[in-house]
Amino acid sequence: MTTLAKLRASSLTLQALPETIPVPVQPPSRAAPVAKPLAEATVDELTFAIAPAEEEFNAAADRLHALKKLLRLAREAGAVGTDRPVDVVARAR
């Protein structure tokens, strides 16, 4: 069992650790980030890898909250199962 596998097995919150993380290429290159094995990454590289993951998470959270709000507004406006929430909410405004 690898060190990373042992770490994943040690905690439910670490089970989602990826095999690789995106690491930016050093300037002056403008190449896309490269995949680096997490087990070989430095603290700085891990820090850089968190930023794009956080952006993805925030975008997903924003979509989730917007969809939930649309559903809530549609239900408050009287929408039922086969109604189209966008139409119902737009008419109610």
C-alpha positions as CSV (number, residue, x, y, z in Angstrom):
1,M,0.0,0.0,0.0
2,T,1.4,3.4,-1.0
3,T,1.8,6.2,1.5
4,L,-1.0,8.1,-0.2
5,A,-3.3,5.1,0.0
6,K,-2.5,4.7,3.7
7,L,-3.4,8.4,4.2
8,R,-6.7,8.0,2.3
9,A,-7.5,4.9,4.4
10,S,-6.8,6.8,7.7
11,S,-9.6,9.2,7.4
12,L,-13.0,9.6,5.6
13,T,-12.2,13.2,4.8
14,L,-9.0,12.2,3.0
15,Q,-10.5,9.5,0.8
16,A,-11.1,12.0,-2.0
17,L,-7.4,13.0,-2.3
18,P,-6.5,12.8,-6.0
19,E,-3.5,10.9,-7.4
20,T,-2.3,14.0,-9.2
21,I,-2.7,17.8,-8.8
22,P,-2.3,20.6,-11.4
23,V,1.0,22.4,-10.9
24,P,1.7,25.7,-12.8
25,V,4.7,25.7,-15.1
26,Q,7.3,28.2,-14.1
27,P,7.5,31.5,-16.1
28,P,8.3,32.5,-18.7
29,S,6.5,29.5,-20.1
30,R,2.8,30.0,-20.7
31,A,2.0,26.4,-20.9
32,A,-0.9,24.8,-19.1
33,P,-0.3,23.4,-15.6
34,V,1.1,19.9,-15.5
35,A,-0.2,17.0,-13.5
36,K,2.1,16.1,-10.7
37,P,1.7,13.1,-8.4
38,L,0.3,14.3,-5.1
39,A,2.8,12.2,-3.2
40,E,5.6,14.2,-4.8
41,A,4.1,17.7,-4.4
42,T,5.4,20.4,-2.2
43,V,3.4,22.6,0.2
44,D,3.6,25.5,-2.4
45,E,2.4,23.3,-5.2
46,L,-0.5,22.0,-3.1
47,T,-1.4,25.7,-2.3
48,F,-1.4,26.5,-6.1
49,A,-3.5,23.4,-6.8
50,I,-6.2,24.4,-4.3
51,A,-7.1,27.7,-6.2
52,P,-8.6,26.0,-9.3
53,A,-10.3,23.4,-7.2
54,E,-11.9,26.2,-5.1
55,E,-13.0,28.0,-8.2
56,E,-14.8,24.8,-9.4
57,F,-16.3,24.3,-6.0
58,N,-17.6,27.9,-5.8
59,A,-19.1,27.7,-9.3
60,A,-20.9,24.4,-8.4
61,A,-22.1,26.0,-5.2
62,D,-23.4,29.0,-7.0
63,R,-25.3,26.8,-9.5
64,L,-26.7,24.8,-6.6
65,H,-27.9,27.8,-4.7
66,A,-29.4,29.4,-7.9
67,L,-31.3,26.2,-8.7
68,K,-32.6,25.8,-5.2
69,K,-33.8,29.5,-5.2
70,L,-35.5,29.0,-8.5
71,L,-37.3,25.9,-7.1
72,R,-38.3,27.8,-4.0
73,L,-39.6,30.7,-5.9
74,A,-41.5,28.4,-8.3
75,R,-43.1,26.5,-5.4
76,E,-44.0,29.8,-3.7
77,A,-45.7,31.0,-6.9
78,G,-47.8,27.8,-7.0
79,A,-45.8,25.6,-9.4
80,V,-46.4,21.9,-9.3
81,G,-44.6,18.8,-10.8
82,T,-45.0,19.4,-14.6
83,D,-44.9,23.2,-14.5
84,R,-41.8,24.9,-15.9
85,P,-40.2,26.9,-13.0
86,V,-38.6,29.5,-15.3
87,D,-42.0,30.4,-16.8
88,V,-43.8,30.3,-13.4
89,V,-41.3,32.6,-11.7
90,A,-41.1,35.0,-14.7
91,R,-44.9,35.4,-14.7
92,A,-44.9,35.9,-10.9
93,R,-42.5,38.8,-11.1
